[in-house]
Amino acid sequence: VADLWVDPAARRHGVGRALMTAAAEQANRKGAPELIWAVFKPNKLAVEFYERLGAEYFRELAFMHIAARDMTSG
């Protein structure tokens, strides 16, 4: 899952859960033991949604970021 976004009008109708379930089913078919994703901590609604699914923070993982333009000469 690169990005999970549900239109506000469709929220609270099971769409997000269905998308995460589909991702988990695909992971199971491919033999992946777990799903790992990033969440923008200030997005409290997303954090609460994932916690309701049973997700926990993976504290050992830290994401890094750099602008692509800073890594190129042009």
mmCIF file of the N, C-alpha and C atoms, coordinates in Angstrom:
data_MODEL
# 
_entry.id   MODEL 
# 
loop_
_atom_site.group_PDB 
_atom_site.id 
_atom_site.type_symbol 
_atom_site.label_atom_id 
_atom_site.label_alt_id 
_atom_site.label_comp_id 
_atom_site.label_asym_id 
_atom_site.label_entity_id 
_atom_site.label_seq_id 
_atom_site.pdbx_PDB_ins_code 
_atom_site.Cartn_x 
_atom_site.Cartn_y 
_atom_site.Cartn_z 
_atom_site.occupancy 
_atom_site.B_iso_or_equiv 
_atom_site.pdbx_formal_charge 
_atom_site.auth_seq_id 
_atom_site.auth_comp_id 
_atom_site.auth_asym_id 
_atom_site.auth_atom_id 
_atom_site.pdbx_PDB_model_num 
ATOM 1   N N  . VAL A 1 1  ? 0.859   -1.168  0.000   1.00 0.00 ? 1  VAL A N  1 
ATOM 2   C CA . VAL A 1 1  ? 0.000   0.000   0.000   1.00 0.00 ? 1  VAL A CA 1 
ATOM 3   C C  . VAL A 1 1  ? 0.902   1.226   0.000   1.00 0.00 ? 1  VAL A C  1 
ATOM 4   N N  . ALA A 1 2  ? 0.841   2.008   -1.039  1.00 0.00 ? 2  ALA A N  1 
ATOM 5   C CA . ALA A 1 2  ? 1.637   3.223   -1.109  1.00 0.00 ? 2  ALA A CA 1 
ATOM 6   C C  . ALA A 1 2  ? 0.880   4.389   -0.487  1.00 0.00 ? 2  ALA A C  1 
ATOM 7   N N  . ASP A 1 3  ? -0.406  4.417   -0.697  1.00 0.00 ? 3  ASP A N  1 
ATOM 8   C CA . ASP A 1 3  ? -1.206  5.503   -0.154  1.00 0.00 ? 3  ASP A CA 1 
ATOM 9   C C  . ASP A 1 3  ? -2.637  5.003   -0.012  1.00 0.00 ? 3  ASP A C  1 
ATOM 10  N N  . LEU A 1 4  ? -3.217  5.256   1.116   1.00 0.00 ? 4  LEU A N  1 
ATOM 11  C CA . LEU A 1 4  ? -4.608  4.878   1.351   1.00 0.00 ? 4  LEU A CA 1 
ATOM 12  C C  . LEU A 1 4  ? -5.352  6.148   1.703   1.00 0.00 ? 4  LEU A C  1 
ATOM 13  N N  . TRP A 1 5  ? -6.271  6.536   0.850   1.00 0.00 ? 5  TRP A N  1 
ATOM 14  C CA . TRP A 1 5  ? -7.052  7.742   1.084   1.00 0.00 ? 5  TRP A CA 1 
ATOM 15  C C  . TRP A 1 5  ? -8.479  7.439   0.699   1.00 0.00 ? 5  TRP A C  1 
ATOM 16  N N  . VAL A 1 6  ? -9.390  7.784   1.576   1.00 0.00 ? 6  VAL A N  1 
ATOM 17  C CA . VAL A 1 6  ? -10.817 7.579   1.326   1.00 0.00 ? 6  VAL A CA 1 
ATOM 18  C C  . VAL A 1 6  ? -11.486 8.940   1.325   1.00 0.00 ? 6  VAL A C  1 
ATOM 19  N N  . ASP A 1 7  ? -12.252 9.201   0.295   1.00 0.00 ? 7  ASP A N  1 
ATOM 20  C CA . ASP A 1 7  ? -12.977 10.456  0.185   1.00 0.00 ? 7  ASP A CA 1 
ATOM 21  C C  . ASP A 1 7  ? -13.811 10.664  1.446   1.00 0.00 ? 7  ASP A C  1 
ATOM 22  N N  . PRO A 1 8  ? -13.804 11.876  1.989   1.00 0.00 ? 8  PRO A N  1 
ATOM 23  C CA . PRO A 1 8  ? -14.549 12.128  3.223   1.00 0.00 ? 8  PRO A CA 1 
ATOM 24  C C  . PRO A 1 8  ? -16.010 11.677  3.169   1.00 0.00 ? 8  PRO A C  1 
ATOM 25  N N  . ALA A 1 9  ? -16.646 11.787  2.017   1.00 0.00 ? 9  ALA A N  1 
ATOM 26  C CA . ALA A 1 9  ? -18.053 11.378  1.905   1.00 0.00 ? 9  ALA A CA 1 
ATOM 27  C C  . ALA A 1 9  ? -18.220 9.864   2.042   1.00 0.00 ? 9  ALA A C  1 
ATOM 28  N N  . ALA A 1 10 ? -17.145 9.113   1.773   1.00 0.00 ? 10 ALA A N  1 
ATOM 29  C CA . ALA A 1 10 ? -17.226 7.645   1.844   1.00 0.00 ? 10 ALA A CA 1 
ATOM 30  C C  . ALA A 1 10 ? -16.720 7.094   3.169   1.00 0.00 ? 10 ALA A C  1 
ATOM 31  N N  . ARG A 1 11 ? -16.205 7.962   4.018   1.00 0.00 ? 11 ARG A N  1 
ATOM 32  C CA . ARG A 1 11 ? -15.672 7.486   5.295   1.00 0.00 ? 11 ARG A CA 1 
ATOM 33  C C  . ARG A 1 11 ? -16.796 7.037   6.218   1.00 0.00 ? 11 ARG A C  1 
ATOM 34  N N  . ARG A 1 12 ? -16.427 6.144   7.144   1.00 0.00 ? 12 ARG A N  1 
ATOM 35  C CA . ARG A 1 12 ? -17.365 5.581   8.132   1.00 0.00 ? 12 ARG A CA 1 
ATOM 36  C C  . ARG A 1 12 ? -18.356 4.619   7.489   1.00 0.00 ? 12 ARG A C  1 
ATOM 37  N N  . HIS A 1 13 ? -18.003 4.113   6.298   1.00 0.00 ? 13 HIS A N  1 
ATOM 38  C CA . HIS A 1 13 ? -18.861 3.145   5.607   1.00 0.00 ? 13 HIS A CA 1 
ATOM 39  C C  . HIS A 1 13 ? -18.123 1.843   5.307   1.00 0.00 ? 13 HIS A C  1 
ATOM 40  N N  . GLY A 1 14 ? -16.957 1.635   5.922   1.00 0.00 ? 14 GLY A N  1 
ATOM 41  C CA . GLY A 1 14 ? -16.226 0.388   5.751   1.00 0.00 ? 14 GLY A CA 1 
ATOM 42  C C  . GLY A 1 14 ? -15.262 0.349   4.581   1.00 0.00 ? 14 GLY A C  1 
ATOM 43  N N  . VAL A 1 15 ? -15.111 1.458   3.871   1.00 0.00 ? 15 VAL A N  1 
ATOM 44  C CA . VAL A 1 15 ? -14.246 1.477   2.696   1.00 0.00 ? 15 VAL A CA 1 
ATOM 45  C C  . VAL A 1 15 ? -12.777 1.286   3.093   1.00 0.00 ? 15 VAL A C  1 
ATOM 46  N N  . GLY A 1 16 ? -12.316 2.037   4.085   1.00 0.00 ? 16 GLY A N  1 
ATOM 47  C CA . GLY A 1 16 ? -10.928 1.912   4.528   1.00 0.00 ? 16 GLY A CA 1 
ATOM 48  C C  . GLY A 1 16 ? -10.619 0.517   5.035   1.00 0.00 ? 16 GLY A C  1 
ATOM 49  N N  . ARG A 1 17 ? -11.523 -0.032  5.821   1.00 0.00 ? 17 ARG A N  1 
ATOM 50  C CA . ARG A 1 17 ? -11.337 -1.397  6.330   1.00 0.00 ? 17 ARG A CA 1 
ATOM 51  C C  . ARG A 1 17 ? -11.289 -2.385  5.166   1.00 0.00 ? 17 ARG A C  1 
ATOM 52  N N  . ALA A 1 18 ? -12.154 -2.202  4.172   1.00 0.00 ? 18 ALA A N  1 
ATOM 53  C CA . ALA A 1 18 ? -12.156 -3.100  3.010   1.00 0.00 ? 18 ALA A CA 1 
ATOM 54  C C  . ALA A 1 18 ? -10.847 -3.007  2.243   1.00 0.00 ? 18 ALA A C  1 
ATOM 55  N N  . LEU A 1 19 ? -10.309 -1.811  2.105   1.00 0.00 ? 19 LEU A N  1 
ATOM 56  C CA . LEU A 1 19 ? -9.031  -1.643  1.409   1.00 0.00 ? 19 LEU A CA 1 
ATOM 57  C C  . LEU A 1 19 ? -7.897  -2.308  2.177   1.00 0.00 ? 19 LEU A C  1 
ATOM 58  N N  . MET A 1 20 ? -7.864  -2.128  3.488   1.00 0.00 ? 20 MET A N  1 
ATOM 59  C CA . MET A 1 20 ? -6.815  -2.761  4.297   1.00 0.00 ? 20 MET A CA 1 
ATOM 60  C C  . MET A 1 20 ? -6.974  -4.279  4.300   1.00 0.00 ? 20 MET A C  1 
ATOM 61  N N  . THR A 1 21 ? -8.216  -4.761  4.332   1.00 0.00 ? 21 THR A N  1 
ATOM 62  C CA . THR A 1 21 ? -8.456  -6.197  4.270   1.00 0.00 ? 21 THR A CA 1 
ATOM 63  C C  . THR A 1 21 ? -7.968  -6.759  2.941   1.00 0.00 ? 21 THR A C  1 
ATOM 64  N N  . ALA A 1 22 ? -8.230  -6.048  1.848   1.00 0.00 ? 22 ALA A N  1 
ATOM 65  C CA . ALA A 1 22 ? -7.762  -6.494  0.530   1.00 0.00 ? 22 ALA A CA 1 
ATOM 66  C C  . ALA A 1 22 ? -6.239  -6.539  0.491   1.00 0.00 ? 22 ALA A C  1 
ATOM 67  N N  . ALA A 1 23 ? -5.580  -5.556  1.088   1.00 0.00 ? 23 ALA A N  1 
ATOM 68  C CA . ALA A 1 23 ? -4.119  -5.561  1.138   1.00 0.00 ? 23 ALA A CA 1 
ATOM 69  C C  . ALA A 1 23 ? -3.618  -6.748  1.945   1.00 0.00 ? 23 ALA A C  1 
ATOM 70  N N  . ALA A 1 24 ? -4.269  -7.037  3.059   1.00 0.00 ? 24 ALA A N  1 
ATOM 71  C CA . ALA A 1 24 ? -3.874  -8.172  3.895   1.00 0.00 ? 24 ALA A CA 1 
ATOM 72  C C  . ALA A 1 24 ? -4.103  -9.500  3.170   1.00 0.00 ? 24 ALA A C  1 
ATOM 73  N N  . GLU A 1 25 ? -5.201  -9.602  2.439   1.00 0.00 ? 25 GLU A N  1 
ATOM 74  C CA . GLU A 1 25 ? -5.467  -10.828 1.681   1.00 0.00 ? 25 GLU A CA 1 
ATOM 75  C C  . GLU A 1 25 ? -4.397  -11.040 0.615   1.00 0.00 ? 25 GLU A C  1 
ATOM 76  N N  . GLN A 1 26 ? -3.997  -9.974  -0.056  1.00 0.00 ? 26 GLN A N  1 
ATOM 77  C CA . GLN A 1 26 ? -2.942  -10.064 -1.067  1.00 0.00 ? 26 GLN A CA 1 
ATOM 78  C C  . GLN A 1 26 ? -1.625  -10.467 -0.410  1.00 0.00 ? 26 GLN A C  1 
ATOM 79  N N  . ALA A 1 27 ? -1.331  -9.881  0.735   1.00 0.00 ? 27 ALA A N  1 
ATOM 80  C CA . ALA A 1 27 ? -0.105  -10.238 1.460   1.00 0.00 ? 27 ALA A CA 1 
ATOM 81  C C  . ALA A 1 27 ? -0.124  -11.718 1.831   1.00 0.00 ? 27 ALA A C  1 
ATOM 82  N N  . ASN A 1 28 ? -1.253  -12.196 2.314   1.00 0.00 ? 28 ASN A N  1 
ATOM 83  C CA . ASN A 1 28 ? -1.373  -13.618 2.663   1.00 0.00 ? 28 ASN A CA 1 
ATOM 84  C C  . ASN A 1 28 ? -1.139  -14.508 1.451   1.00 0.00 ? 28 ASN A C  1 
ATOM 85  N N  . ARG A 1 29 ? -1.716  -14.138 0.305   1.00 0.00 ? 29 ARG A N  1 
ATOM 86  C CA . ARG A 1 29 ? -1.539  -14.934 -0.910  1.00 0.00 ? 29 ARG A CA 1 
ATOM 87  C C  . ARG A 1 29 ? -0.078  -14.993 -1.338  1.00 0.00 ? 29 ARG A C  1 
ATOM 88  N N  . LYS A 1 30 ? 0.661   -13.917 -1.086  1.00 0.00 ? 30 LYS A N  1 
ATOM 89  C CA . LYS A 1 30 ? 2.069   -13.843 -1.483  1.00 0.00 ? 30 LYS A CA 1 
ATOM 90  C C  . LYS A 1 30 ? 3.008   -14.361 -0.404  1.00 0.00 ? 30 LYS A C  1 
ATOM 91  N N  . GLY A 1 31 ? 2.466   -14.751 0.750   1.00 0.00 ? 31 GLY A N  1 
ATOM 92  C CA . GLY A 1 31 ? 3.291   -15.296 1.822   1.00 0.00 ? 31 GLY A CA 1 
ATOM 93  C C  . GLY A 1 31 ? 3.930   -14.248 2.717   1.00 0.00 ? 31 GLY A C  1 
ATOM 94  N N  . ALA A 1 32 ? 3.478   -13.014 2.631   1.00 0.00 ? 32 ALA A N  1 
ATOM 95  C CA . ALA A 1 32 ? 4.005   -11.953 3.503   1.00 0.00 ? 32 ALA A CA 1 
ATOM 96  C C  . ALA A 1 32 ? 3.422   -12.118 4.901   1.00 0.00 ? 32 ALA A C  1 
ATOM 97  N N  . PRO A 1 33 ? 4.249   -12.078 5.937   1.00 0.00 ? 33 PRO A N  1 
ATOM 98  C CA . PRO A 1 33 ? 3.750   -12.326 7.286   1.00 0.00 ? 33 PRO A CA 1 
ATOM 99  C C  . PRO A 1 33 ? 3.048   -11.135 7.934   1.00 0.00 ? 33 PRO A C  1 
ATOM 100 N N  . GLU A 1 34 ? 3.244   -9.931  7.390   1.00 0.00 ? 34 GLU A N  1 
ATOM 101 C CA . GLU A 1 34 ? 2.641   -8.752  8.029   1.00 0.00 ? 34 GLU A CA 1 
ATOM 102 C C  . GLU A 1 34 ? 2.581   -7.591  7.058   1.00 0.00 ? 34 GLU A C  1 
ATOM 103 N N  . LEU A 1 35 ? 1.808   -6.590  7.423   1.00 0.00 ? 35 LEU A N  1 
ATOM 104 C CA . LEU A 1 35 ? 1.753   -5.324  6.691   1.00 0.00 ? 35 LEU A CA 1 
ATOM 105 C C  . LEU A 1 35 ? 2.502   -4.281  7.507   1.00 0.00 ? 35 LEU A C  1 
ATOM 106 N N  . ILE A 1 36 ? 3.307   -3.497  6.847   1.00 0.00 ? 36 ILE A N  1 
ATOM 107 C CA . ILE A 1 36 ? 4.007   -2.385  7.483   1.00 0.00 ? 36 ILE A CA 1 
ATOM 108 C C  . ILE A 1 36 ? 3.767   -1.158  6.614   1.00 0.00 ? 36 ILE A C  1 
ATOM 109 N N  . TRP A 1 37 ? 3.341   -0.062  7.227   1.00 0.00 ? 37 TRP A N  1 
ATOM 110 C CA . TRP A 1 37 ? 3.084   1.160   6.484   1.00 0.00 ? 37 TRP A CA 1 
ATOM 111 C C  . TRP A 1 37 ? 3.406   2.360   7.347   1.00 0.00 ? 37 TRP A C  1 
ATOM 112 N N  . ALA A 1 38 ? 3.460   3.497   6.706   1.00 0.00 ? 38 ALA A N  1 
ATOM 113 C CA . ALA A 1 38 ? 3.730   4.746   7.409   1.00 0.00 ? 38 ALA A CA 1 
ATOM 114 C C  . ALA A 1 38 ? 2.419   5.487   7.635   1.00 0.00 ? 38 ALA A C  1 
ATOM 115 N N  . VAL A 1 39 ? 2.392   6.242   8.691   1.00 0.00 ? 39 VAL A N  1 
ATOM 116 C CA . VAL A 1 39 ? 1.249   7.116   8.955   1.00 0.00 ? 39 VAL A CA 1 
ATOM 117 C C  . VAL A 1 39 ? 1.802   8.441   9.465   1.00 0.00 ? 39 VAL A C  1 
ATOM 118 N N  . PHE A 1 40 ? 1.237   9.529   8.958   1.00 0.00 ? 40 PHE A N  1 
ATOM 119 C CA . PHE A 1 40 ? 1.644   10.868  9.376   1.00 0.00 ? 40 PHE A CA 1 
ATOM 120 C C  . PHE A 1 40 ? 1.046   11.110  10.758  1.00 0.00 ? 40 PHE A C  1 
ATOM 121 N N  . LYS A 1 41 ? 1.892   11.136  11.772  1.00 0.00 ? 41 LYS A N  1 
ATOM 122 C CA . LYS A 1 41 ? 1.409   11.189  13.158  1.00 0.00 ? 41 LYS A CA 1 
ATOM 123 C C  . LYS A 1 41 ? 0.388   12.295  13.433  1.00 0.00 ? 41 LYS A C  1 
ATOM 124 N N  . PRO A 1 42 ? 0.537   13.488  12.853  1.00 0.00 ? 42 PRO A N  1 
ATOM 125 C CA . PRO A 1 42 ? -0.483  14.513  13.106  1.00 0.00 ? 42 PRO A CA 1 
ATOM 126 C C  . PRO A 1 42 ? -1.872  14.161  12.553  1.00 0.00 ? 42 PRO A C  1 
ATOM 127 N N  . ASN A 1 43 ? -1.949  13.165  11.664  1.00 0.00 ? 43 ASN A N  1 
ATOM 128 C CA . ASN A 1 43 ? -3.241  12.747  11.128  1.00 0.00 ? 43 ASN A CA 1 
ATOM 129 C C  . ASN A 1 43 ? -3.904  11.819  12.132  1.00 0.00 ? 43 ASN A C  1 
ATOM 130 N N  . LYS A 1 44 ? -4.477  12.413  13.151  1.00 0.00 ? 44 LYS A N  1 
ATOM 131 C CA . LYS A 1 44 ? -5.052  11.654  14.269  1.00 0.00 ? 44 LYS A CA 1 
ATOM 132 C C  . LYS A 1 44 ? -6.173  10.715  13.827  1.00 0.00 ? 44 LYS A C  1 
ATOM 133 N N  . LEU A 1 45 ? -6.971  11.140  12.839  1.00 0.00 ? 45 LEU A N  1 
ATOM 134 C CA . LEU A 1 45 ? -8.049  10.268  12.368  1.00 0.00 ? 45 LEU A CA 1 
ATOM 135 C C  . LEU A 1 45 ? -7.486  8.976   11.785  1.00 0.00 ? 45 LEU A C  1 
ATOM 136 N N  . ALA A 1 46 ? -6.398  9.092   11.018  1.00 0.00 ? 46 ALA A N  1 
ATOM 137 C CA . ALA A 1 46 ? -5.778  7.898   10.441  1.00 0.00 ? 46 ALA A CA 1 
ATOM 138 C C  . ALA A 1 46 ? -5.188  7.018   11.533  1.00 0.00 ? 46 ALA A C  1 
ATOM 139 N N  . VAL A 1 47 ? -4.482  7.630   12.479  1.00 0.00 ? 47 VAL A N  1 
ATOM 140 C CA . VAL A 1 47 ? -3.873  6.866   13.571  1.00 0.00 ? 47 VAL A CA 1 
ATOM 141 C C  . VAL A 1 47 ? -4.962  6.105   14.330  1.00 0.00 ? 47 VAL A C  1 
ATOM 142 N N  . GLU A 1 48 ? -6.046  6.777   14.656  1.00 0.00 ? 48 GLU A N  1 
ATOM 143 C CA . GLU A 1 48 ? -7.137  6.128   15.393  1.00 0.00 ? 48 GLU A CA 1 
ATOM 144 C C  . GLU A 1 48 ? -7.779  5.012   14.568  1.00 0.00 ? 48 GLU A C  1 
ATOM 145 N N  . PHE A 1 49 ? -7.928  5.233   13.269  1.00 0.00 ? 49 PHE A N  1 
ATOM 146 C CA . PHE A 1 49 ? -8.487  4.203   12.396  1.00 0.00 ? 49 PHE A CA 1 
ATOM 147 C C  . PHE A 1 49 ? -7.615  2.954   12.426  1.00 0.00 ? 49 PHE A C  1 
ATOM 148 N N  . TYR A 1 50 ? -6.303  3.124   12.236  1.00 0.00 ? 50 TYR A N  1 
ATOM 149 C CA . TYR A 1 50 ? -5.406  1.973   12.216  1.00 0.00 ? 50 TYR A CA 1 
ATOM 150 C C  . TYR A 1 50 ? -5.362  1.283   13.579  1.00 0.00 ? 50 TYR A C  1 
ATOM 151 N N  . GLU A 1 51 ? -5.419  2.044   14.644  1.00 0.00 ? 51 GLU A N  1 
ATOM 152 C CA . GLU A 1 51 ? -5.438  1.435   15.976  1.00 0.00 ? 51 GLU A CA 1 
ATOM 153 C C  . GLU A 1 51 ? -6.712  0.626   16.183  1.00 0.00 ? 51 GLU A C  1 
ATOM 154 N N  . ARG A 1 52 ? -7.841  1.094   15.653  1.00 0.00 ? 52 ARG A N  1 
ATOM 155 C CA . ARG A 1 52 ? -9.084  0.318   15.755  1.00 0.00 ? 52 ARG A CA 1 
ATOM 156 C C  . ARG A 1 52 ? -8.974  -0.998  14.992  1.00 0.00 ? 52 ARG A C  1 
ATOM 157 N N  . LEU A 1 53 ? -8.160  -1.012  13.944  1.00 0.00 ? 53 LEU A N  1 
ATOM 158 C CA . LEU A 1 53 ? -7.925  -2.257  13.210  1.00 0.00 ? 53 LEU A CA 1 
ATOM 159 C C  . LEU A 1 53 ? -7.053  -3.227  14.001  1.00 0.00 ? 53 LEU A C  1 
ATOM 160 N N  . GLY A 1 54 ? -6.376  -2.705  15.033  1.00 0.00 ? 54 GLY A N  1 
ATOM 161 C CA . GLY A 1 54 ? -5.482  -3.533  15.824  1.00 0.00 ? 54 GLY A CA 1 
ATOM 162 C C  . GLY A 1 54 ? -4.016  -3.268  15.549  1.00 0.00 ? 54 GLY A C  1 
ATOM 163 N N  . ALA A 1 55 ? -3.720  -2.280  14.720  1.00 0.00 ? 55 ALA A N  1 
ATOM 164 C CA . ALA A 1 55 ? -2.333  -1.963  14.380  1.00 0.00 ? 55 ALA A CA 1 
ATOM 165 C C  . ALA A 1 55 ? -1.624  -1.313  15.561  1.00 0.00 ? 55 ALA A C  1 
ATOM 166 N N  . GLU A 1 56 ? -0.333  -1.532  15.610  1.00 0.00 ? 56 GLU A N  1 
ATOM 167 C CA . GLU A 1 56 ? 0.516   -0.943  16.641  1.00 0.00 ? 56 GLU A CA 1 
ATOM 168 C C  . GLU A 1 56 ? 1.687   -0.252  15.965  1.00 0.00 ? 56 GLU A C  1 
ATOM 169 N N  . TYR A 1 57 ? 2.238   0.754   16.639  1.00 0.00 ? 57 TYR A N  1 
ATOM 170 C CA . TYR A 1 57 ? 3.425   1.414   16.110  1.00 0.00 ? 57 TYR A CA 1 
ATOM 171 C C  . TYR A 1 57 ? 4.593   0.446   16.084  1.00 0.00 ? 57 TYR A C  1 
ATOM 172 N N  . PHE A 1 58 ? 5.346   0.472   15.005  1.00 0.00 ? 58 PHE A N  1 
ATOM 173 C CA . PHE A 1 58 ? 6.552   -0.320  14.838  1.00 0.00 ? 58 PHE A CA 1 
ATOM 174 C C  . PHE A 1 58 ? 7.705   0.615   15.185  1.00 0.00 ? 58 PHE A C  1 
ATOM 175 N N  . ARG A 1 59 ? 8.022   0.695   16.449  1.00 0.00 ? 59 ARG A N  1 
ATOM 176 C CA . ARG A 1 59 ? 8.949   1.706   16.963  1.00 0.00 ? 59 ARG A CA 1 
ATOM 177 C C  . ARG A 1 59 ? 10.384  1.543   16.471  1.00 0.00 ? 59 ARG A C  1 
ATOM 178 N N  . GLU A 1 60 ? 10.735  0.348   16.021  1.00 0.00 ? 60 GLU A N  1 
ATOM 179 C CA . GLU A 1 60 ? 12.093  0.123   15.557  1.00 0.00 ? 60 GLU A CA 1 
ATOM 180 C C  . GLU A 1 60 ? 12.352  0.703   14.172  1.00 0.00 ? 60 GLU A C  1 
ATOM 181 N N  . LEU A 1 61 ? 11.318  1.161   13.489  1.00 0.00 ? 61 LEU A N  1 
ATOM 182 C CA . LEU A 1 61 ? 11.440  1.653   12.128  1.00 0.00 ? 61 LEU A CA 1 
ATOM 183 C C  . LEU A 1 61 ? 11.404  3.173   12.121  1.00 0.00 ? 61 LEU A C  1 
ATOM 184 N N  . ALA A 1 62 ? 12.363  3.767   11.460  1.00 0.00 ? 62 ALA A N  1 
ATOM 185 C CA . ALA A 1 62 ? 12.388  5.220   11.300  1.00 0.00 ? 62 ALA A CA 1 
ATOM 186 C C  . ALA A 1 62 ? 12.430  5.536   9.812   1.00 0.00 ? 62 ALA A C  1 
ATOM 187 N N  . PHE A 1 63 ? 11.584  6.410   9.365   1.00 0.00 ? 63 PHE A N  1 
ATOM 188 C CA . PHE A 1 63 ? 11.565  6.811   7.971   1.00 0.00 ? 63 PHE A CA 1 
ATOM 189 C C  . PHE A 1 63 ? 12.476  8.008   7.773   1.00 0.00 ? 63 PHE A C  1 
ATOM 190 N N  . MET A 1 64 ? 13.140  8.039   6.640   1.00 0.00 ? 64 MET A N  1 
ATOM 191 C CA . MET A 1 64 ? 14.036  9.130   6.286   1.00 0.00 ? 64 MET A CA 1 
ATOM 192 C C  . MET A 1 64 ? 13.457  9.810   5.044   1.00 0.00 ? 64 MET A C  1 
ATOM 193 N N  . HIS A 1 65 ? 13.846  11.070  4.820   1.00 0.00 ? 65 HIS A N  1 
ATOM 194 C CA . HIS A 1 65 ? 13.318  11.823  3.684   1.00 0.00 ? 65 HIS A CA 1 
ATOM 195 C C  . HIS A 1 65 ? 14.387  12.781  3.174   1.00 0.00 ? 65 HIS A C  1 
ATOM 196 N N  . ILE A 1 66 ? 14.459  12.915  1.865   1.00 0.00 ? 66 ILE A N  1 
ATOM 197 C CA . ILE A 1 66 ? 15.276  13.955  1.243   1.00 0.00 ? 66 ILE A CA 1 
ATOM 198 C C  . ILE A 1 66 ? 14.610  14.324  -0.061  1.00 0.00 ? 66 ILE A C  1 
ATOM 199 N N  . ALA A 1 67 ? 14.622  15.590  -0.402  1.00 0.00 ? 67 ALA A N  1 
ATOM 200 C CA . ALA A 1 67 ? 14.046  16.040  -1.669  1.00 0.00 ? 67 ALA A CA 1 
ATOM 201 C C  . ALA A 1 67 ? 14.905  15.513  -2.816  1.00 0.00 ? 67 ALA A C  1 
ATOM 202 N N  . ALA A 1 68 ? 14.263  14.989  -3.841  1.00 0.00 ? 68 ALA A N  1 
ATOM 203 C CA . ALA A 1 68 ? 14.992  14.436  -4.981  1.00 0.00 ? 68 ALA A CA 1 
ATOM 204 C C  . ALA A 1 68 ? 15.894  15.490  -5.604  1.00 0.00 ? 68 ALA A C  1 
ATOM 205 N N  . ARG A 1 69 ? 15.466  16.739  -5.650  1.00 0.00 ? 69 ARG A N  1 
ATOM 206 C CA . ARG A 1 69 ? 16.281  17.789  -6.259  1.00 0.00 ? 69 ARG A CA 1 
ATOM 207 C C  . ARG A 1 69 ? 17.593  18.015  -5.503  1.00 0.00 ? 69 ARG A C  1 
ATOM 208 N N  . ASP A 1 70 ? 17.607  17.654  -4.218  1.00 0.00 ? 70 ASP A N  1 
ATOM 209 C CA . ASP A 1 70 ? 18.819  17.802  -3.422  1.00 0.00 ? 70 ASP A CA 1 
ATOM 210 C C  . ASP A 1 70 ? 19.840  16.694  -3.705  1.00 0.00 ? 70 ASP A C  1 
ATOM 211 N N  . MET A 1 71 ? 19.400  15.648  -4.379  1.00 0.00 ? 71 MET A N  1 
ATOM 212 C CA . MET A 1 71 ? 20.292  14.520  -4.691  1.00 0.00 ? 71 MET A CA 1 
ATOM 213 C C  . MET A 1 71 ? 20.748  14.526  -6.145  1.00 0.00 ? 71 MET A C  1 
ATOM 214 N N  . THR A 1 72 ? 20.318  15.512  -6.892  1.00 0.00 ? 72 THR A N  1 
ATOM 215 C CA . THR A 1 72 ? 20.685  15.577  -8.303  1.00 0.00 ? 72 THR A CA 1 
ATOM 216 C C  . THR A 1 72 ? 21.407  16.881  -8.599  1.00 0.00 ? 72 THR A C  1 
ATOM 217 N N  . SER A 1 73 ? 22.101  16.882  -9.686  1.00 0.00 ? 73 SER A N  1 
ATOM 218 C CA . SER A 1 73 ? 22.862  18.090  -10.044 1.00 0.00 ? 73 SER A CA 1 
ATOM 219 C C  . SER A 1 73 ? 21.995  19.090  -10.798 1.00 0.00 ? 73 SER A C  1 
ATOM 220 N N  . GLY A 1 74 ? 20.807  18.669  -11.221 1.00 0.00 ? 74 GLY A N  1 
ATOM 221 C CA . GLY A 1 74 ? 19.972  19.559  -12.032 1.00 0.00 ? 74 GLY A CA 1 
ATOM 222 C C  . GLY A 1 74 ? 18.811  19.978  -11.327 1.00 0.00 ? 74 GLY A C  1 
# 
